């Protein structure tokens, strides 16, 4: 793709795949619980972008992807709220949010 | 309406979102990472505008750039005991990097080979009013369920983070 060429569905899907992979890397590699949750948000964001882009380029009149993205945003907003509440509850018990401190179930 | 969007605007917004994501993962300061996430979310709102999804762009700016970033920043600040704790040691995670690169490579290969049906945009682009009309008729039940999900999440978040009163 040359600079400034019109962008279609393929370009948006490639951007979304790159963002998702970056989020996956962050979620797997970080040791801070808040950083893991932020990486999860990055992945959810990439998925939403993919939904909206495919809806726009395959059946724009129905807007189905936009509705899916709205409901997906609701779920990921609930997820980040509950996740951060859990982080606060864990901090109150352990005084740290490092993932290494949470290994009671490790075999 | 064309079957493509403006390439220069797409290029700039894609650069902003990928660059913001890379900076979020490469900075060692957690507070800086939260602000880079905010930048990624705003760039995504711009991409939604480019895709003729004005309502989604607004929701993205309100929910992610507004509410979620504030939540994340509050949690970071409530769980830091000293200012220096915000700066993390370098944690590359080579295994995770290899896995994510493999996944991304496979996705990009699949995307480059995909054959997509091309739909034509109707003469009148669906507006936010059309979006709302369909949302409250065809999608009314999912909409109500979504409000229930948010209510349960709200109660659960208050319960979990509520301290030692019980």
Interface residues (C-beta under 8 A of the other chain):
Chain A: X3 X4 X5 X6 X7 X8 X9 X10 X11 X12 X13 X14 X15 X17 X18 X19 X20 X21 X22 X23 X24 X25 X26 X28 X29 X30 X31 X32 X34 X35 X37 X38 X39 X41 X42 X45 X48 X49 X52 X53 X54 X56 X57 X58 X59 X60 X61 X63 X66 X67 X69 X70 X71 X73 X74 X75 X77 X78 X79 X80 X81 X82 X84 X85 X86 X87 X88 X89 X91 X92 X95 X97
Chain B: X1 X2 X3 X4 X5 X6 X7 X8 X10 X11 X14 X17 X18 X21 X22 X24 X25 X30 X33 X34 X37 X40 X41 X44 X47 X48 X51 X52 X53 X55 X56 X59 X60 X63 X64 X67 X68 X71 X72 X74 X75 X76 X78 X79 X81 X88 X91 X92 X93 X95 X96 X97 X99 X100 X101 X103 X104 X107 X108 X111 X112 X114 X116 X117 X118 X119 X120 X121 X122 X125 X126 X130 X131 X134 X135 X139 X142 X146 X149 X150 X152 X153 X154 X156 X157 X158 X159 X160 X161 X163 X164
